[in-house]
């Protein structure tokens, strides 16, 4: 497998692995558990942002 990584987390794919990854990103169906986790994370960030906004407005 042609994968290179560095201390800073960079990953490079080449050859067949790169082609497969490209197909995976454009053609494969999304993972439902990952989509649900993303939705929960976005909701959490929205709540955090609203609390920070309330604190900066002096409401809390």
PyMOL Python script that loads the backbone (N, CA, C, O; Angstrom):
from pymol import cmd

cmd.read_pdbstr("""\
ATOM      1  N   UNK A   1       0.860  -1.176   0.000  1.00  0.00           N
ATOM      2  CA  UNK A   1       0.000   0.000   0.000  1.00  0.00           C
ATOM      3  C   UNK A   1       0.902   1.233   0.000  1.00  0.00           C
ATOM      4  O   UNK A   1       1.869   1.288   0.760  1.00  0.00           O
ATOM      5  N   UNK A   2       0.607   2.195  -0.819  1.00  0.00           N
ATOM      6  CA  UNK A   2       1.443   3.381  -0.960  1.00  0.00           C
ATOM      7  C   UNK A   2       0.881   4.544  -0.147  1.00  0.00           C
ATOM      8  O   UNK A   2       0.248   5.449  -0.690  1.00  0.00           O
ATOM      9  N   UNK A   3       1.120   4.505   1.149  1.00  0.00           N
ATOM     10  CA  UNK A   3       0.659   5.584   2.021  1.00  0.00           C
ATOM     11  C   UNK A   3       1.869   6.172   2.720  1.00  0.00           C
ATOM     12  O   UNK A   3       2.695   5.444   3.269  1.00  0.00           O
ATOM     13  N   UNK A   4       1.970   7.487   2.699  1.00  0.00           N
ATOM     14  CA  UNK A   4       3.039   8.181   3.412  1.00  0.00           C
ATOM     15  C   UNK A   4       2.387   9.093   4.435  1.00  0.00           C
ATOM     16  O   UNK A   4       1.365   9.719   4.154  1.00  0.00           O
ATOM     17  N   UNK A   5       2.972   9.168   5.612  1.00  0.00           N
ATOM     18  CA  UNK A   5       2.469  10.105   6.610  1.00  0.00           C
ATOM     19  C   UNK A   5       3.651  10.776   7.292  1.00  0.00           C
ATOM     20  O   UNK A   5       4.773  10.271   7.268  1.00  0.00           O
ATOM     21  N   UNK A   6       3.374  11.933   7.906  1.00  0.00           N
ATOM     22  CA  UNK A   6       4.421  12.670   8.592  1.00  0.00           C
ATOM     23  C   UNK A   6       3.989  12.920  10.027  1.00  0.00           C
ATOM     24  O   UNK A   6       2.884  12.557  10.429  1.00  0.00           O
ATOM     25  N   UNK A   7       4.866  13.537  10.784  1.00  0.00           N
ATOM     26  CA  UNK A   7       4.580  13.882  12.168  1.00  0.00           C
ATOM     27  C   UNK A   7       3.344  14.761  12.271  1.00  0.00           C
ATOM     28  O   UNK A   7       2.614  14.703  13.260  1.00  0.00           O
ATOM     29  N   UNK A   8       3.112  15.570  11.254  1.00  0.00           N
ATOM     30  CA  UNK A   8       2.002  16.514  11.287  1.00  0.00           C
ATOM     31  C   UNK A   8       0.707  15.934  10.722  1.00  0.00           C
ATOM     32  O   UNK A   8      -0.275  16.663  10.581  1.00  0.00           O
ATOM     33  N   UNK A   9       0.682  14.661  10.401  1.00  0.00           N
ATOM     34  CA  UNK A   9      -0.546  13.988  10.015  1.00  0.00           C
ATOM     35  C   UNK A   9      -0.867  13.987   8.530  1.00  0.00           C
ATOM     36  O   UNK A   9      -1.971  13.593   8.155  1.00  0.00           O
ATOM     37  N   UNK A  10       0.033  14.402   7.688  1.00  0.00           N
ATOM     38  CA  UNK A  10      -0.236  14.392   6.254  1.00  0.00           C
ATOM     39  C   UNK A  10      -0.201  12.966   5.732  1.00  0.00           C
ATOM     40  O   UNK A  10       0.687  12.188   6.080  1.00  0.00           O
ATOM     41  N   UNK A  11      -1.172  12.630   4.895  1.00  0.00           N
ATOM     42  CA  UNK A  11      -1.236  11.299   4.301  1.00  0.00           C
ATOM     43  C   UNK A  11      -1.328  11.459   2.799  1.00  0.00           C
ATOM     44  O   UNK A  11      -2.105  12.276   2.306  1.00  0.00           O
ATOM     45  N   UNK A  12      -0.551  10.695   2.076  1.00  0.00           N
ATOM     46  CA  UNK A  12      -0.582  10.718   0.624  1.00  0.00           C
ATOM     47  C   UNK A  12      -0.892   9.322   0.109  1.00  0.00           C
ATOM     48  O   UNK A  12      -0.271   8.346   0.530  1.00  0.00           O
ATOM     49  N   UNK A  13      -1.841   9.230  -0.791  1.00  0.00           N
ATOM     50  CA  UNK A  13      -2.166   7.971  -1.439  1.00  0.00           C
ATOM     51  C   UNK A  13      -1.700   8.045  -2.881  1.00  0.00           C
ATOM     52  O   UNK A  13      -1.695   9.118  -3.483  1.00  0.00           O
ATOM     53  N   UNK A  14      -1.310   6.910  -3.434  1.00  0.00           N
ATOM     54  CA  UNK A  14      -0.930   6.894  -4.836  1.00  0.00           C
ATOM     55  C   UNK A  14      -1.424   5.608  -5.479  1.00  0.00           C
ATOM     56  O   UNK A  14      -1.757   4.640  -4.795  1.00  0.00           O
ATOM     57  N   UNK A  15      -1.464   5.615  -6.773  1.00  0.00           N
ATOM     58  CA  UNK A  15      -1.826   4.417  -7.517  1.00  0.00           C
ATOM     59  C   UNK A  15      -3.265   3.990  -7.303  1.00  0.00           C
ATOM     60  O   UNK A  15      -4.180   4.814  -7.265  1.00  0.00           O
ATOM     61  N   UNK A  16      -3.445   2.687  -7.163  1.00  0.00           N
ATOM     62  CA  UNK A  16      -4.785   2.111  -7.030  1.00  0.00           C
ATOM     63  C   UNK A  16      -5.489   2.581  -5.760  1.00  0.00           C
ATOM     64  O   UNK A  16      -6.708   2.754  -5.752  1.00  0.00           O
ATOM     65  N   UNK A  17      -4.720   2.789  -4.682  1.00  0.00           N
ATOM     66  CA  UNK A  17      -5.328   3.255  -3.430  1.00  0.00           C
ATOM     67  C   UNK A  17      -5.934   4.645  -3.620  1.00  0.00           C
ATOM     68  O   UNK A  17      -7.019   4.924  -3.110  1.00  0.00           O
ATOM     69  N   UNK A  18      -5.243   5.511  -4.348  1.00  0.00           N
ATOM     70  CA  UNK A  18      -5.753   6.857  -4.599  1.00  0.00           C
ATOM     71  C   UNK A  18      -7.010   6.801  -5.462  1.00  0.00           C
ATOM     72  O   UNK A  18      -7.972   7.527  -5.210  1.00  0.00           O
ATOM     73  N   UNK A  19      -7.002   5.949  -6.468  1.00  0.00           N
ATOM     74  CA  UNK A  19      -8.186   5.801  -7.327  1.00  0.00           C
ATOM     75  C   UNK A  19      -9.371   5.282  -6.521  1.00  0.00           C
ATOM     76  O   UNK A  19     -10.488   5.779  -6.666  1.00  0.00           O
ATOM     77  N   UNK A  20      -9.134   4.292  -5.678  1.00  0.00           N
ATOM     78  CA  UNK A  20     -10.213   3.718  -4.863  1.00  0.00           C
ATOM     79  C   UNK A  20     -10.754   4.748  -3.883  1.00  0.00           C
ATOM     80  O   UNK A  20     -11.965   4.835  -3.679  1.00  0.00           O
ATOM     81  N   UNK A  21      -9.866   5.530  -3.276  1.00  0.00           N
ATOM     82  CA  UNK A  21     -10.306   6.555  -2.342  1.00  0.00           C
ATOM     83  C   UNK A  21     -11.171   7.591  -3.055  1.00  0.00           C
ATOM     84  O   UNK A  21     -12.193   8.019  -2.520  1.00  0.00           O
ATOM     85  N   UNK A  22     -10.773   7.990  -4.244  1.00  0.00           N
ATOM     86  CA  UNK A  22     -11.548   8.955  -5.018  1.00  0.00           C
ATOM     87  C   UNK A  22     -12.936   8.397  -5.332  1.00  0.00           C
ATOM     88  O   UNK A  22     -13.937   9.103  -5.207  1.00  0.00           O
ATOM     89  N   UNK A  23     -12.990   7.126  -5.742  1.00  0.00           N
ATOM     90  CA  UNK A  23     -14.292   6.486  -6.009  1.00  0.00           C
ATOM     91  C   UNK A  23     -15.127   6.415  -4.739  1.00  0.00           C
ATOM     92  O   UNK A  23     -16.330   6.673  -4.764  1.00  0.00           O
ATOM     93  N   UNK A  24     -14.485   6.064  -3.628  1.00  0.00           N
ATOM     94  CA  UNK A  24     -15.182   5.963  -2.344  1.00  0.00           C
ATOM     95  C   UNK A  24     -15.823   7.305  -1.975  1.00  0.00           C
ATOM     96  O   UNK A  24     -16.966   7.337  -1.520  1.00  0.00           O
ATOM     97  N   UNK A  25     -15.109   8.391  -2.163  1.00  0.00           N
ATOM     98  CA  UNK A  25     -15.611   9.713  -1.799  1.00  0.00           C
ATOM     99  C   UNK A  25     -16.757  10.168  -2.686  1.00  0.00           C
ATOM    100  O   UNK A  25     -17.609  10.933  -2.233  1.00  0.00           O
ATOM    101  N   UNK A  26     -16.805   9.724  -3.931  1.00  0.00           N
ATOM    102  CA  UNK A  26     -17.827  10.206  -4.856  1.00  0.00           C
ATOM    103  C   UNK A  26     -18.980   9.237  -5.064  1.00  0.00           C
ATOM    104  O   UNK A  26     -20.083   9.666  -5.402  1.00  0.00           O
ATOM    105  N   UNK A  27     -18.754   7.940  -4.872  1.00  0.00           N
ATOM    106  CA  UNK A  27     -19.775   6.961  -5.234  1.00  0.00           C
ATOM    107  C   UNK A  27     -20.396   6.205  -4.064  1.00  0.00           C
ATOM    108  O   UNK A  27     -21.588   5.901  -4.095  1.00  0.00           O
ATOM    109  N   UNK A  28     -19.622   5.900  -3.048  1.00  0.00           N
ATOM    110  CA  UNK A  28     -20.135   5.076  -1.950  1.00  0.00           C
ATOM    111  C   UNK A  28     -21.171   5.834  -1.126  1.00  0.00           C
ATOM    112  O   UNK A  28     -21.130   7.061  -1.026  1.00  0.00           O
ATOM    113  N   UNK A  29     -22.090   5.088  -0.545  1.00  0.00           N
ATOM    114  CA  UNK A  29     -23.120   5.695   0.299  1.00  0.00           C
ATOM    115  C   UNK A  29     -22.505   6.131   1.632  1.00  0.00           C
ATOM    116  O   UNK A  29     -21.603   5.469   2.145  1.00  0.00           O
ATOM    117  N   UNK A  30     -22.990   7.241   2.190  1.00  0.00           N
ATOM    118  CA  UNK A  30     -22.440   7.689   3.476  1.00  0.00           C
ATOM    119  C   UNK A  30     -22.830   6.744   4.610  1.00  0.00           C
ATOM    120  O   UNK A  30     -23.885   6.111   4.573  1.00  0.00           O
ATOM    121  N   UNK A  31     -21.981   6.661   5.593  1.00  0.00           N
ATOM    122  CA  UNK A  31     -22.217   5.845   6.768  1.00  0.00           C
ATOM    123  C   UNK A  31     -23.266   6.552   7.636  1.00  0.00           C
ATOM    124  O   UNK A  31     -23.077   7.704   8.028  1.00  0.00           O
ATOM    125  N   UNK A  32     -24.353   5.870   7.930  1.00  0.00           N
ATOM    126  CA  UNK A  32     -25.446   6.487   8.697  1.00  0.00           C
ATOM    127  C   UNK A  32     -25.011   6.864  10.109  1.00  0.00           C
ATOM    128  O   UNK A  32     -25.438   7.891  10.636  1.00  0.00           O
ATOM    129  N   UNK A  33     -24.169   6.045  10.720  1.00  0.00           N
ATOM    130  CA  UNK A  33     -23.684   6.363  12.070  1.00  0.00           C
ATOM    131  C   UNK A  33     -22.823   7.628  12.037  1.00  0.00           C
ATOM    132  O   UNK A  33     -22.896   8.453  12.947  1.00  0.00           O
ATOM    133  N   UNK A  34     -22.018   7.778  11.002  1.00  0.00           N
ATOM    134  CA  UNK A  34     -21.181   8.973  10.880  1.00  0.00           C
ATOM    135  C   UNK A  34     -22.041  10.209  10.658  1.00  0.00           C
ATOM    136  O   UNK A  34     -21.751  11.273  11.205  1.00  0.00           O
ATOM    137  N   UNK A  35     -23.092  10.076   9.861  1.00  0.00           N
ATOM    138  CA  UNK A  35     -23.982  11.209   9.625  1.00  0.00           C
ATOM    139  C   UNK A  35     -24.694  11.618  10.912  1.00  0.00           C
ATOM    140  O   UNK A  35     -24.858  12.808  11.181  1.00  0.00           O
ATOM    141  N   UNK A  36     -25.116  10.640  11.704  1.00  0.00           N
ATOM    142  CA  UNK A  36     -25.787  10.931  12.972  1.00  0.00           C
ATOM    143  C   UNK A  36     -24.821  11.602  13.940  1.00  0.00           C
ATOM    144  O   UNK A  36     -25.200  12.532  14.651  1.00  0.00           O
ATOM    145  N   UNK A  37     -23.576  11.135  13.969  1.00  0.00           N
ATOM    146  CA  UNK A  37     -22.570  11.737  14.839  1.00  0.00           C
ATOM    147  C   UNK A  37     -22.293  13.179  14.423  1.00  0.00           C
ATOM    148  O   UNK A  37     -22.146  14.055  15.275  1.00  0.00           O
ATOM    149  N   UNK A  38     -22.223  13.424  13.136  1.00  0.00           N
ATOM    150  CA  UNK A  38     -22.018  14.781  12.636  1.00  0.00           C
ATOM    151  C   UNK A  38     -23.163  15.695  13.059  1.00  0.00           C
ATOM    152  O   UNK A  38     -22.929  16.828  13.478  1.00  0.00           O
ATOM    153  N   UNK A  39     -24.389  15.215  12.951  1.00  0.00           N
ATOM    154  CA  UNK A  39     -25.551  16.019  13.343  1.00  0.00           C
ATOM    155  C   UNK A  39     -25.511  16.356  14.831  1.00  0.00           C
ATOM    156  O   UNK A  39     -25.807  17.484  15.224  1.00  0.00           O
ATOM    157  N   UNK A  40     -25.140  15.367  15.666  1.00  0.00           N
ATOM    158  CA  UNK A  40     -25.040  15.628  17.104  1.00  0.00           C
ATOM    159  C   UNK A  40     -23.943  16.653  17.393  1.00  0.00           C
ATOM    160  O   UNK A  40     -24.121  17.538  18.230  1.00  0.00           O
ATOM    161  N   UNK A  41     -22.820  16.533  16.706  1.00  0.00           N
ATOM    162  CA  UNK A  41     -21.730  17.476  16.907  1.00  0.00           C
ATOM    163  C   UNK A  41     -22.109  18.888  16.490  1.00  0.00           C
ATOM    164  O   UNK A  41     -21.760  19.853  17.171  1.00  0.00           O
ATOM    165  N   UNK A  42     -22.818  19.016  15.377  1.00  0.00           N
ATOM    166  CA  UNK A  42     -23.248  20.334  14.927  1.00  0.00           C
ATOM    167  C   UNK A  42     -24.236  20.958  15.904  1.00  0.00           C
ATOM    168  O   UNK A  42     -24.179  22.161  16.160  1.00  0.00           O
ATOM    169  N   UNK A  43     -25.137  20.152  16.449  1.00  0.00           N
ATOM    170  CA  UNK A  43     -26.095  20.653  17.433  1.00  0.00           C
ATOM    171  C   UNK A  43     -25.358  21.113  18.699  1.00  0.00           C
ATOM    172  O   UNK A  43     -25.698  22.141  19.284  1.00  0.00           O
ATOM    173  N   UNK A  44     -24.359  20.350  19.109  1.00  0.00           N
ATOM    174  CA  UNK A  44     -23.576  20.709  20.291  1.00  0.00           C
ATOM    175  C   UNK A  44     -22.838  22.029  20.062  1.00  0.00           C
ATOM    176  O   UNK A  44     -22.826  22.893  20.938  1.00  0.00           O
ATOM    177  N   UNK A  45     -22.223  22.184  18.887  1.00  0.00           N
ATOM    178  CA  UNK A  45     -21.531  23.434  18.580  1.00  0.00           C
ATOM    179  C   UNK A  45     -22.487  24.622  18.559  1.00  0.00           C
ATOM    180  O   UNK A  45     -22.127  25.719  18.987  1.00  0.00           O
ATOM    181  N   UNK A  46     -23.690  24.409  18.069  1.00  0.00           N
ATOM    182  CA  UNK A  46     -24.680  25.482  18.041  1.00  0.00           C
ATOM    183  C   UNK A  46     -25.056  25.903  19.467  1.00  0.00           C
ATOM    184  O   UNK A  46     -25.198  27.093  19.747  1.00  0.00           O
ATOM    185  N   UNK A  47     -25.216  24.922  20.371  1.00  0.00           N
ATOM    186  CA  UNK A  47     -25.530  25.241  21.767  1.00  0.00           C
ATOM    187  C   UNK A  47     -24.383  26.003  22.424  1.00  0.00           C
ATOM    188  O   UNK A  47     -24.613  26.972  23.148  1.00  0.00           O
ATOM    189  N   UNK A  48     -23.158  25.569  22.175  1.00  0.00           N
ATOM    190  CA  UNK A  48     -21.991  26.254  22.735  1.00  0.00           C
ATOM    191  C   UNK A  48     -21.928  27.689  22.223  1.00  0.00           C
ATOM    192  O   UNK A  48     -21.672  28.614  22.994  1.00  0.00           O
ATOM    193  N   UNK A  49     -22.159  27.875  20.938  1.00  0.00           N
ATOM    194  CA  UNK A  49     -22.116  29.213  20.348  1.00  0.00           C
ATOM    195  C   UNK A  49     -23.195  30.104  20.947  1.00  0.00           C
ATOM    196  O   UNK A  49     -22.952  31.288  21.182  1.00  0.00           O
ATOM    197  N   UNK A  50     -24.385  29.559  21.200  1.00  0.00           N
ATOM    198  CA  UNK A  50     -25.456  30.379  21.763  1.00  0.00           C
ATOM    199  C   UNK A  50     -25.148  30.779  23.202  1.00  0.00           C
ATOM    200  O   UNK A  50     -25.487  31.888  23.618  1.00  0.00           O
ATOM    201  N   UNK A  51     -24.513  29.897  23.967  1.00  0.00           N
ATOM    202  CA  UNK A  51     -24.128  30.225  25.346  1.00  0.00           C
ATOM    203  C   UNK A  51     -23.047  31.307  25.330  1.00  0.00           C
ATOM    204  O   UNK A  51     -23.097  32.247  26.124  1.00  0.00           O
ATOM    205  N   UNK A  52     -22.081  31.177  24.437  1.00  0.00           N
ATOM    206  CA  UNK A  52     -21.023  32.191  24.339  1.00  0.00           C
ATOM    207  C   UNK A  52     -21.614  33.531  23.927  1.00  0.00           C
ATOM    208  O   UNK A  52     -21.208  34.573  24.441  1.00  0.00           O
ATOM    209  N   UNK A  53     -22.566  33.513  23.006  1.00  0.00           N
ATOM    210  CA  UNK A  53     -23.203  34.752  22.552  1.00  0.00           C
ATOM    211  C   UNK A  53     -23.962  35.405  23.705  1.00  0.00           C
ATOM    212  O   UNK A  53     -23.915  36.623  23.878  1.00  0.00           O
ATOM    213  N   UNK A  54     -24.663  34.587  24.492  1.00  0.00           N
ATOM    214  CA  UNK A  54     -25.424  35.121  25.624  1.00  0.00           C
ATOM    215  C   UNK A  54     -24.481  35.741  26.654  1.00  0.00           C
ATOM    216  O   UNK A  54     -24.810  36.765  27.253  1.00  0.00           O
ATOM    217  N   UNK A  55     -23.301  35.128  26.867  1.00  0.00           N
ATOM    218  CA  UNK A  55     -22.347  35.669  27.824  1.00  0.00           C
ATOM    219  C   UNK A  55     -21.780  36.984  27.343  1.00  0.00           C
ATOM    220  O   UNK A  55     -21.568  37.889  28.150  1.00  0.00           O
ATOM    221  N   UNK A  56     -21.528  37.117  26.061  1.00  0.00           N
ATOM    222  CA  UNK A  56     -20.956  38.356  25.544  1.00  0.00           C
ATOM    223  C   UNK A  56     -21.984  39.467  25.502  1.00  0.00           C
ATOM    224  O   UNK A  56     -21.621  40.643  25.501  1.00  0.00           O
ATOM    225  N   UNK A  57     -23.266  39.115  25.466  1.00  0.00           N
ATOM    226  CA  UNK A  57     -24.334  40.113  25.484  1.00  0.00           C
ATOM    227  C   UNK A  57     -24.738  40.487  26.901  1.00  0.00           C
ATOM    228  O   UNK A  57     -25.603  41.343  27.090  1.00  0.00           O
ATOM    229  N   UNK A  58     -24.119  39.852  27.909  1.00  0.00           N
ATOM    230  CA  UNK A  58     -24.404  40.172  29.298  1.00  0.00           C
ATOM    231  C   UNK A  58     -25.699  39.592  29.812  1.00  0.00           C
ATOM    232  O   UNK A  58     -26.203  40.034  30.844  1.00  0.00           O
ATOM    233  N   UNK A  59     -26.246  38.619  29.123  1.00  0.00           N
ATOM    234  CA  UNK A  59     -27.525  38.032  29.544  1.00  0.00           C
ATOM    235  C   UNK A  59     -27.347  36.914  30.548  1.00  0.00           C
ATOM    236  O   UNK A  59     -28.327  36.441  31.123  1.00  0.00           O
ATOM    237  N   UNK A  60     -26.146  36.492  30.765  1.00  0.00           N
ATOM    238  CA  UNK A  60     -25.955  35.366  31.662  1.00  0.00           C
ATOM    239  C   UNK A  60     -25.055  35.712  32.777  1.00  0.00           C
ATOM    240  O   UNK A  60     -24.783  34.872  33.635  1.00  0.00           O
TER     241      UNK A  60
END
""", "prot")
cmd.dss("prot")
cmd.show_as("cartoon", "prot")
cmd.util.cbc("prot")
cmd.orient("prot")
